[in-house]
């Protein structure tokens, strides 16, 4: 983000999940780059390592959550984190064990 840009954080929940949405008014992500943001070592920044979003995605998956990115170049980016409620996470993990 550049000086003067803003970030907005919105939270909400439903019976199964808590959602945290981070929206900025930064430069956004080009359409052709959105599908690559979770790839290891992919970065459009000169000093970026390209690991941050990949690590966040893995952590979210390990906890039964999800991450989504919506962006428009020149407008900004919205990152949505979907956290399972505690009882929902237990059910998801139990279902995975049964499937194995």
ABEGO torsion letter per residue (X at the ends): XBBGBBBBBBBBBBAABBBBBBBBABAEBBAAAAAAAABBGBBABAABAGAAAAAAAAAAAAAGBBBBBBBBBGAEBBBBBBBBBAAAAAAAAAAAAAAX
